[in-house]
Amino acid sequence: MPGAAKHRAVLAALLLSPGRTVPLARLMAVVWDDDPPVSAEPVLRVYISALRKLVEGIRTVPGGYLLEVEPERVDWYRFEQLVERGRRARGAGNLSQAADALRAALGLWRGTVALADVDSAHLRRSHAVPLEELRLSALEERVELDLQLGRGGEVVGELRALVGAYPLRERAWAQLITALRLAGRRSDALAAYQDARRVLVDELGLEPGAELREAHAKVLQGEETVAPPYEVPPDISDFTGRAAVLRWIRDATPPPSGAPVHLVLHGAPGSGKTAVAVHAAALAAGGFPGGVLFATLRERAPGAVLEDLLRSLGCPEGAVPAAMAERVRLYRSMTASRRLLVVLDDAVDEARVRPLLPTGAGSMTLITSRSPLSGLEASRAFELGVLNPQEAVDLLAEMAGPGRLAAEPEAAARIAHLCGHLPLALRVAGSRLARKPGWTLAHLAGRLSDERRRLDELAAGDLAVRGSLALGYDGLADRERALFRRLGVLSAPDFAAWVFGDLEGLAEAGLLQSRGLDESGQERYGWHDLTRIYAAECLTTEEPLPAAGEVLRDVAGEVLDRARRARRLLLPAEPGSGRTVARTEEQMPATIMLRESAGWLRSERRFLSACVNDFHRAGLHEAAWRLAFYLAPFYELGAHHDDWHETTATGLDAARAAGHRQGEALLLRGLADLHRREGNTAAAAAALRAAQPLVQGLELARVTLRLGLVTGDERAFTRCLAVFEEAGDQRGRADTLRALGALRGDRRLLEESLAGYLALGDPRGEAEALLGLAVQHLEGGRLKEARECAERRLVINRRLGDRLPEAASLLALARIARAEGRPDARVAAQAAEVFREFGDRRGTGQALLVRAEAHLDLDEVDVAVEVIESAMGEFDLLGDRPGLAEADRLAREARRRRGLYGS
């Protein structure tokens, strides 16, 4: 529209002074660059009037105008605040928090030029240039923090793009050399130094400066400068007593050349095991130059914990092996040359601990557990009991103040006695006294003297002790007591009322906590781990021995029924459901039902995943494998790969325990889908070949179809197609036609597949067929047809709320737009954002490359360079050589267009 550039300049000036008056003179200088025409003031009023139709909050004030907007809603203000927050965190020694804040600040930028679409030399001088300089400083500071945090391997791709964009910036070259050195790529680091020197000499006639020379020298010397990790939580400032166990830990600490030592601190809930481990680690940290690691185990799989520990030791994310055995070997190798202190909190059993023990001479492991872990080889154990009477009073004094306890020593001793000298109970009592300065100790002791209220009094926030759980449980009506016991069969951290019925009574008794409404509109309830354990104990002690199995059998029926119905909505007419006949329009599932199904599964994901393990442990093997099978398409849709792996492994064990060959085959088929998603085609093929002898007929054809997808065997597809057509299995036929069409590049087959999905009422199958057609049309230059297919698919994705498939549709549309000569970087950016949200690095990198190409087509070279830099980071972490090669090609093209190296 006429004057649009002037409107943007006025709006930018108002946004750069949010909530403050911008004088007329300044606005005229902004719009006309200090040379306003005679009619400037009335023209400015016209601009303001037009802006008011688009932007709320523009007010006329004496002497000028004001935009009523909270500064926190303006990106430049948030950027500066985040940079300042990061610098404060760095000053306080919190490097990880500082890096995160600077990363968030830089994430607010679109491109590298501030006010890029605002035509005002005045604003350029006064605001854009300082903001751009701050951006570069923040970027360098963030990279430096990442290097200090041992993330050298993660920033290599980003730094390569940075030096490509700013080849004369010596600090960027120095950081790249340092990152390569920290990633163990010494030869690449030396080559980078030579590249930097060549550029500086050729362009400026200067040798490298001190910082660059120092980075080079460290590569030559093999110097390691990264600070060792220190991950233990902050020490307990009011830690009291425990002299005996601290002395035991000190005496057990091995000498630097001694064999590793593994110490187990065990005891009852609330006995302060974690506090002792954290305090002991703080005291001993100086003796472990390799660093101090910390991991909370609970029910976490050892592989997931190992992944965290490997990253802490400097292993780049993309370099963590997928296989558990390989992770263990890498961990042992990385710890072999370091003297480490490793704290493993809340271990459940020996099997979860063994893979996490460091191997380096002089290393020590502190393990906390409710069990002594008697089966853990070469370990020593110490049982933590309650505090002695004096230590208990001392802990109260630390929390409530020594003066108050000195004034009422008898009441203080009485409170310690009523708390049973249990550290957790004493902390709750001390916390209540600290928050109630008007209370006397005698008053609290009086409240605690009533056994019916004592453990209710010993509650503060989510802190509770076992005795309070017993008192709350005893006060329930019989129906609610039975309900609480039944909950004890579950290991899930939260659940909704549909599992057992109304839970509000238990929430009122303090045994459960409301977590609010979930995505599907259900109220969810959570509980403390001690509550869960106590509920399970009540069930064991008060009900006949088979009670847990009977309760879980009842739960399994409802869980399987709901999961089955949700899966049926996710995959209408799926293979093996018996619903492979054509469906009438009246039978098609409503869109709202499809969306609600996915939403319900998202809400219940942790609960249902836990149920697979619960059922298997209780011997309900068929329920376990069926639930794992029902959940697979949901995990695939949401990229919940860890849950998919864990439930499939448990489901396979359950199917084999039940002797159910078809169940085992179904789960192996799903496991192959998971491996294929992760790019592990060899593992996918192995799973499918293992499934083939277990089944026959149509199910064998379905397994063979997937094997063809992995191996690209066209003959497998044609054999499967014949089987499906003979059996009248329309879903199998549609899937096979889609696979054949994609393999052969045959549009007719894809169209037949699409018609099949439409007849079956399967919108997700329809969407996949449309994507295949869009790709075929694009490759054949039929751009109108390609766009129609991609847009139809996008409508389906959004109607169903399928975010990850939506990203694939957006990426296809971005590619089509570029082929049409209408590059659309915005659509490619949306695709990248969704891929990143779901942790799909390859999809993110591909979308970023398409976005960069669009920016280059639009001559937005600076923005393209930044996007290419991000793509390189993704591909570098994946070790994706083709992706890196394409990103490098685009980077060279960007440099050529900038004219830095000529044509």
N, C-alpha and C positions, 0 to 999 in steps of 0.2 A: 504494500500500500504506500502511497506517496507520504514521504516524511517518516517512514518506519524507522530509519536509522536515528533520526532525531528523537523519536519517542524512546528508543532503547537507551540513548544517552541520558535522557532525563531520568528514566527509571533507574538506571545504574547509579546515577548520582544520589538519588534518594535512598537506594539500598545500601550504598556505601556509608550512609549516616543514619542508620536505623533508629527511629524514635527521636531524632534530633532535627532541629530546624536547618534547612538548607537555604541560605539567602538567595534572593533573586539574582544578585550579581554573579554568584558562583554558578548557578544554573545556566545563565547566559554565557559565561565563560566556557562551561562544559559543552554547550550545544554549538556555539559559534567560535570556539577556540580564541577567546579574548578579543574578538572583532565582531560584536553583535551589530545587526542592522538597527535602523531607527525604530522599526516596528517590533523589535525583539520581545518586549514585555507582553503585548497582546498575543503575539504568535505563541509565546511560551504558555500563556493561559489556555490557548487552543490545544496544545500538546497535553497539558495537565488534564483538561476536560476529556480528551480521548482516552488517556490512561485510566481515568477513574471508571470508565466503562469496563475495563479489563481487570483492574487491580483495586481491591478494597483497602481502605485505610489511609488514602491520601487526603491530608487536611491542609487548608489554607490557614496560615498563622501569620502574625505580624512580621513583616520583613521577608517572607518566603513561604516555603512549603515543607511539610513534614509527612513521612510515611510511618504510620503506626504499625510496627512489626517488632516482634521480639527479636533481639539480636541473634539468639540461638537458632532462629529459622533461616538465617542468611549464611550462605556457604563460606564466604570469606571470613566471617567472624568465627564460625565453628572451626575453620581451618586454623586460624591463629590460636584459638583456645586450645585445640588439640596439640598443636606444636608446643605451646607453653606447658601443657600438662605433661607431655612427653619429656620435656627438658627438666621439669621438676622431679619427675620420677627417676630420671637418670641421675640427677643430683643427689637423690635419696638412696641411690644404689640399686633401685629396682629396674634392672635392665630390660627384663621381659615386658613389664608394663610400659616402659618407655617406648620400646620398639612397637608395641601394639598401638599406642596412642599416635605415634608418628605415621604408622601404616594407615590408620584410620584417617588421619589428616590428609595424606596424599591421595587417598581414595576418593576424596571430594572433588578432585580436579578432573576436568574434561580436556585432555590435551595438556600442553605445557605453556600456553599463552593465556594470561589473565585478561578478561574483558575482550576476548578475541572478536566477538561480534558487535562490539561497541565502537562507533566511529567518533572518537574524541581524543585529540592529542593531549588535552588538559588532564583527562582521567588517566591516560596512558602514563604521563609523567608522574602524577601524584600518587597513583595507586597500583597500576598494573606492574610497573617495573619493580617496585619493592616487593609485591606479592610473588613475582616470578623468582626473584632472588631468594626469598624466604623458602619457596618450594624447593629450589636446588639445594639450599642448606639443609632443609629437613630431610631430603632424600639422602644426602650424604651422611647425615647423622644417623638415620635409620639403618642404612647399610652398615655403618660402623658398629652399631649396636648388635645387628645380626651377626656380624663377624665375631664380636666379643661373646655372643651366646653360642658360638660353635656352629652357626648355620652357614658356613662358607659354601658348602655344596649347593645350598638352596638359592643363593643370590648370584651364582655364576652367570646364568643366562641373562638376568636383569642387567648385570654390570657389562656384559659384552655389548648389549644393545646401547647402554649408556655411553660407553666409549666410542661406539659407532656414531652416536648422535653428537657427542662433544669430544672429538679426538684430541683436543688440546688441553683438556682438563686433567691435570696430572693426578689429582686426588682419586678420580675415578679409576685411572689406570692402576694406581697403587692398591686400591681396594680390590680390583679384579685379581691382581697378582696375589694378594693376601688370601682371597677366597679360594683360588685355585690351590694354593699351598695347603690351606686348612682341609681342603677336600682330598688331599693326597695326590694331586695332579701336578707334581713338581716340574715335569718337562713342559707342560702347558703354561705354567707360571713363568718359566724362563723365556718361553717363546713370546708371551704377552709383553714382557719387559723389552724384548728386542723390537716388537711392533711399536711400543710406545716411544722408544728412543728414536726409531726411524721417523715417526711422524713429527716429533719435536724438532729434530735436526732438519728435516726437509722443509717444514713449514715455517719454523721460527729461527732456525740456525742456532738452537740452544741445546745443550746437554740436559738430561733429566735433573730435576731438583732433588733436594735432600730427602723428601718424603718418598719419592719414587725409588731413589737409590737405596734407602733403608729397607723398603719392602723387598727389593731385589737381593739385598745382602742376607735377609732372613731366609730367603729360599735357598741361597747358596750354603748357609750355615745350618739349615734344617732346624731353625729355632722354633719352638712351640710357645706361643705367647697367650693363647686363649686361657682364660681363667677356668679352673676346674669347676664342674657343676656343684651347686649346693642347693638341694631341693627340699630339705627337711623344713617343715613348717616352723614359724617363729617359736623360740623357746618359751616355756611357761614362766612368766615373770613372778608368779606367786608359788612356784614349785616348792614343796615342803617335804622333808623327811626322805625316806627311801635310801638311807645311807648304806644299808647292807647290800642292796641290789646294785647300787652305783659302784660300790667297792668291788663287787663280784665281776661286773662288766670291765672295770678298769684292770683288774688282775688277769682277766681272761684275754685282754687285748694282745694279739700276737706281735712279736718283734717284726721289723721291716722285712727280714728274710724268712720269717716263719711261714708255716702252712696256714691257709685261710681258716678262720674260726667262725662257727655258726652258733649263735646264742638264741635260745627261745625263751621269751618272757610269756608265761601263761598264767591264767587266773580267771576268776569269775567276771561277768560283765560289771562294769563300774569300778573295777579295782585299779584303774589308772595305768594300764599297760602302755597305751600310746604315749601318755604324758611322760612316763619314765624313758621310753625309747627316744623321744624327741629331745628330752633334757640330756640324756647320756650322749646323744649324737652331737649336741651343741658343745658339750664339754670336750669331746674327743676329736672334733673335726680337724683341729690343727695337726693331728698326727696322721692324717690321710691325705697326702698331696694329690692323689688322683681324683679326689672329690667325694661328695656325699650324695647318694641317690636315695629317693624315697618313692615308694609305691604302695597304694592301698589295694589289697588283693580282693577280699571278700569273695564274691562268686565270679570275678572276672576270669576269663580264660587266660592261661599263662602266655599264649601267643600275643594277646593284646597288651599285656603288661610288658612283655619283652620288647614289643615295638616301641613303647614309650621309653624304656630304658636305653634302647639302642639309639634313639634320637637324642636322648640326654647326653650320651657319650659322643655325639657328633656325627652319627650316621645320617646322611641326608634321607629325607622321606622316601624318595624314589628308589633308594638303594636298600631298603629293608626287605629281606627276602620274604616271599609269600609262604613258603613251607616252614612249619614249626621246627623241624630238625635243622634246617639251615639257619633259622634265627638263633637257635641254641648254640650252634657252632660259631656263628659270628659274635654272639655275646661273649662266649668263653674266650674267643680270640682277642676281642677288644678289651676285656678285663685282665687278660693274662699279664700285661706289662704295666698295670696300674695298681697302686695300693688304694683300695676303695673301702668306704664304709657304706653299706647298703642296708637301708631300713625297710623291711617288708611288714606292713601293718595289716592286722586282721586276717591272718592266714587260716584257711578252713582245713586244709589237710596237707600232707607231705608232698603229694603229687604236684600241687600248684606251686610249691616252693622250690623243688629240686632244680628246675630249669633256670631259676633266677639267682643261683648262688655264684658269686664272683670267684674267679680262679687265680687272681694275682697274689703273689707272695705278700704276706702282711695284711691282707684284706680281712674285713670282718663283716658279718651279717647279723643284724639285730632283727629278730622275728617276733611279732606279737601274735598270740593266738589264744583261743579259749581252751585249746588242747595242748598238752606237752609235746605233741608231735613226736611220739616215741620212736616212730619208724624212720625219722630223718637221720641219715647216716652222719657220723662224725659231728654230732651236735651236742650241746649242753643246755640244760633247762633250769630255769629258776621260777618257782611259783610265787606269784604276788598275792599276798593276803591283804587284810585291811590294815590301816594305819594303827600304830599304838596310840594310847590315849593322849600323850603329850603332842605327838605329831598331828593328831586330829584337831586339837585345840589350836595349834600353831597355824594350820591351814585356815581355820575360821578367822584367826587374827589377821592373816595376810589379806583376806577378802573383805572383812567387815571393819578392820582397823584395830590395832593393838590396844588403843585407849578404851574402847568400849568393852573389850574382853577383860582388861585389867580391872575395870570397875565392877564387873559381875563374873568373877571367876567360877563360882559354883554353877551359875546358869550356863556358862560356856561349856563346862564339863558335862552338864546335863544334856545340852544340845548334841555334843559329840557322841554321847552314849546313845541317845535316841536315834541318831543317824547310823548307829552300828559301826562307826568309824570307817564307813565305806567312802572312798574319795569322791565318787560322783554325788552321793547324797550330801556330803559335806559341802561340796561346791554349790549345790542348789541352795542349801541353807544359807551359806555365806553370801551368795548372790542376792537372796531375798533381804538379808540384813543390810547389805550395801545399798539397796534400792529403797529401803524403808528406814531412813535415818531417825525417824520419830519412834521407831519400835525399840523397846528394851529387849535384852536377851531373854529375860524372864518371860516376857510376853510370847516370844517365839517358842521358848521351851514349853510354855503352857499349851500352845496350839499343837505342838508336836506330841504332847503327852496323851492326847486322845488318839488311840490306835485307829479309830474309825476315820480320822482325818489326817493322820500323820503323813502317810505317803502322798495324800493329796496336797499337803503343804509342801512336800519336797518335789515341786515341779516348777520349772522356770523355762518358759519357751518350749523348745522341743527336748529339753533335758528331763529325763525321768529315770527312776530306779525300779528295779524289779518289784520291790515291795509295794510301790504305789500301783503297779499294774495288778498285783494280787488284790489289793484293797478295792480298786475300781471294779475288778472282775467279780469279787464277792458281793458287791452292791447291786449287781444286775438282776433283773428278773430272769426266771428260768429260761424263757425263750431266747433272751439276749445272751445269756451265758452259753447256751447251746450254739447260738449263731457265732459267738466269738471263738468257741472251740473249733467250729467248722472252718473258720478262716485260717486256722493253724495249719491246714494242709497246703496252703499256698506259699510260694516263695517270691511272688511278685511284689514289687515295692508299692504298687497302688492298684486300685480296682474300682469298678462302678457297682452300683447297687444291684444290677441285674444278675450278678453272680450268685448272691445268697438272699437278696431281699433288702428291706429297709435297714440302713446302717446308721441312721441318725442317732439312735439311742447309744450306740457305742461311741459315736463322736462326742455326745454330751458327757459321757462318762470319762472322756479323755483318753480312751484307748485307741481311737482313730482320729485323724485330722483331716478336715475337709480341704481339698486342693482346688475347689472351685469347679466351674463347668469346663468340660473338655470340648474338642472341636465338634463332636456330634451332639452336644447339648446335655450330656450326662454329667451329674455331679460325681467327682472322683474323690476317693478317700485314700489316704496314705497312712503309713504307720512306721514307727521307729523299729529298727531291726530287733531290739530287745523285746518289743511288743510281739513281733512275729514269733520269736523264739518262745516267749511265754505262752502264747496261744497254742503252739504246737505241743508244749509240755502239758498244758491242761488237757488237751485232747488225749494225749498218751496216758496220763495218770487217772483220768476220770471216766474214760470210755473203754469198752472192751478192745482188745488188741487189734482186731481187724477194722476198727472204726475209721482210721485214716483212709484206708483203701476204699471203704464203702462211701465215704464222703466224696472222695475224688471221683469215684465211679459216677456218682450223681452229678458232680460238676462237669465231668467229661461229656455227658449227654448233652447238656445245654451248650457247652462251649463248642462242641463239634457241630451241633445243629446251626448255631449262629455263624460259625466260620464257614460252613458249607454253603449257607445261603449267601454270605458276602462274596465268596469265591464265584458262585454261580452268576452273580451280577457283574463281577469283574470280567468273567469269561463266559458269556452266553454260549450255549451249545458247545462246550469244550469237549475234547475227546474223552471218551469213557464215561460221559455223564448220562448217556442214553438219550440226550437231547440234540441229536445231530440231524433232525428233520427240519424242513423249512418252517418258519414261524410266521403267523399272520401279523398284520399291523397291530391288532388288539393285544397280541401276546408280547409285543416288544416291551422291554423294561423301560420305564419312564426315566428321563434324564436325571430327575431329582433322586431317584432310587440308586442310580449308578453313582452319583456323587456322594450320597449318604453312605453307600457301602464303603467306598474308599476312605471317607472321613472316619467312619466307625473303626476301620482297621488301623488307621493311623493312631487313633486314640487308644486302642487296645493293644498296640504293638508289643509293649513291654510285658503286659499281662499274658497275652497269648504265647509269646516266646517262652516265658517262664513256665507256662502250663505244659509245653512239650516235655521239658525236663521233669516236671512234677509227675506227669502221667507215667513216664518211663521208669522213674525211680520207684513208683508205687506198683510196678508190674503191669500197668495198663498199657501194654505194648501196642495194641492195635490203635487205641485212642491217640497214643503219642505219634505214631507214624502217619496216621491220617491227618492229624492237625498240622504236622510239618508239611505235608503235601498240600493241604488247603491254603497255607500261608504263602507258598512260594511265589505265585503271581503278584501278590501284594508287595513282597520284598523286591521283586524285579521292577515293579512299577515305580517304587520309591527309592531304588538304589540302596536298600538296607542290606548290604552285602555281608556284614558281620553277622547279623541275625540269621540271614539265609544260610551261611556256612554252619553256624552252630546248631540250628534246628534241623538242618538236613543231616548232619552227622548223628545227632541224637535219634532222629527218625529212622535212619538206616540201621542203627543198633537195635531199635525197637522192632522194626520189620523183621530183622534177622532173628531176634529173640522169639518173635511170634511165629517164625517159619512161614511168613507171608511173602512168597516169591514176587507176586505182582506188585505188592506194596514196595518191596525193595527196588523193583525195576522203575516204578513211578518216581521214586526219590532219586535214583541214579540219573533218570532222565532230567529231573529238575537240577541236579548237581551239574550236569553237563551244560544246561542253560546258564548256570551261574559262571562256570569256568569260561564259557564262550563270551559272556558279558565282560569278563575280566581280561580277555585276550589270550587265555591259556587254552589254545585249541588242542594241544596234546592231551591235557588232562580231561578235556571235554570228550575227546574221542575215546579215551580209556574208560571213562564212566559209561558211555553208551555201549561200548563193546562188552562191558561187564553186564549190562542190562539185557543184551540180546538173548542169551541162553535162558533167561528167566521167564520169557513171555513168548507168546505166539499170536498168530492171526493179526487183528487190527493193532493191538498194542505193539507187536513186533514192527509193524509198518511205521508206527509213530516214532519208535526209537530209531529205526533206519532212516526216516526222514530227517531227524535231527543230526544223525551221523553224516548224512549227505550235506547238510548245511555246514558242518565242520570241515569236511574233506573236499567239498565242491564236486562230489561224484554225481554227475548227471544221471547215470544209470540207476543209482539208488532212488532218485526222484521218479523216474519213469516206472520203476517197479512198484513204488509206493502208490503212485497215481492209479495204476491198474487195480491194486488191492482195494483202495478206497472207493473207486467207482463201482467195482463189483459188489462191494458191501453196502453201497448207498450211503457212505459216510461223507456227508457234504462238507463238514468242517475239515476233515482230513484232506479232501479234494481241494478245498480252497487254499489251505496252507501249502499244499504241494504245488499247485498252480502258481502261487506267489513265488515260491522258491525257484521253480523252473523259469518263470518269467524274468526274475532278476538275473539268474545265471546266464540265460540265453540272450537277454536284452530284448525279449519278445513282448511287445506291448499287448498283443491279443491275449496272451496267457494272463497277464496282470489284470486285464479288464474282466476276464472270466472269473478270476479270483475275487475281484471286487464285487461282482454280481453275486457270488456265493456268500460272501460275508453279509451283504445286504439281505439276502433271503434268510440267513440264519439270525438276523437281528443282532449282530456282533459289531458294535461301533468301533471297538478297538481294533479288530481285524480289518474293518473297513479303512481305518486310518492308516494302518501299515501298508495296505494295498495302494492307497492313494499316494503315499510317500514314494513307493516304488515307481508308480506311474509318473509322478512329478520328475523323478530323476531321469527316467527314460525320455520324457519329452524334452527336458533341458538338454540332455546329451544329443538329441536329434534336432535341436534348434527350434522346436515347437514351443515357443516361449509362452504364448497365450494359454495353451493347454497345460503347460507346466504350472503356471500361476494358478489356474483354476483348481488343479488337483491339490496344490500345496495349501491354498486358502481353504478349500473344503476340509482338509485334514486339520488345519488350525482351529476351525470352528468346532470340530468334534473334540479335539484335545481340551479346549477351554470349556466346552459344555460339560465334559466329564471331570474337569479339575485335574487332568493329567499333566503335571507341570514338566516332567522330564521329556515326554514325547512332544510337548509344546515347543520346547527348545529346538528339537530337531526340525519341526515345521518352520520355525522362525529362521533357522539357518538355511533351509532350502529356499525360503522366500528371499533372503538376502543374496543368495547366489543367483537366483533368477533375476532379481532387480539389477544386478550388475551386468548380467548378460543382455538385459533390455536397454542398457545404456543409462540406467537410472540408479546409480549406486546408492544404497541406503545403509549407512553405517549405524543408524539408530537401531534398526531391526537386528543386525548382527550383534550389537552390544547387548540387546535384550536377551538374545540366545545365550551369549557368553555368561551373563549374570545368572541365568537359570542353571546352566551346566555347573557353574561354580557353586551355587547353592547346594547342589546335590553331590558335590565332590567328584564330578566327572572331569578330570583334568584333560583327557584327550579331547572331549567335546568342547571344553573351554578353549583349549589351544586352537582348535580348528575354527571356532567361531571368531576368535580374535584375529586370526589370519584373514578371514573374509572381511572383517571390519577394517583391518589395516588396508586391504586392497581398495575398499570403498573410499577411505580417506585419501589414498594416493590418487584415485581417479578424480577426486574432488580438489586435488592440489592442496590438501590439508596435511602437509608433509610432517609438521611438528607433532601433530596428533598421531599420525601413522607411526612415527618412530616410537612413541610411548607405548602404543598398542603392540607393536612388534616386540618390544622389550618384554611386555607381559607374556606374550605367547612363547617367547624363548624360555622364560622361566618355567612355564608349564611343561614344555617338551623336554627341557633339560632334566627336570625332576623325574619324568617318565623314562628317560633314556631313549626317547623317540627320535631316531636319526632322520627319518624322512621329514618329520615335522620341523626339526631344527634346520634341515637343509632348505625347506621352503621359507622358513622365517628369515634365514640368512639371505636368501635371494631377494626377499622383499626389503630387507635392511639395506642391501647394496643399491637397490633401485631408489630407496629413499635418499641415500647419500648422493647418488648421481643427480637426483632432482635438486638437492640442496646446492649442488655445485661444489661440494667440498673437495672432491677428487677429480673434478673434470668429468667429461662425458665417458 
